[in-house]
Amino acid sequence: MTDGINKARILLTPPVKSENPWALLGAASLAAMAAVLMAGIVVLGPGVRIDEAVVSVEQTPY
């Protein structure tokens, strides 16, 4: 009887997944890109102003 319980216990245990090195590389590259973007904003400084283009959506009468 204990043999059947041991077999069932083995079948019910989930398989252990190994870590994916690509996931670690993706997370590291995302963090590096965020750090570079934040550093770029800091280098520009508070005196730099980036003006956005103003788009006027006026309807002209025909």
Secondary structure as UniProt FT lines:
FT   HELIX           2..12
FT   HELIX           21..44
FT   TURN            46..47
//
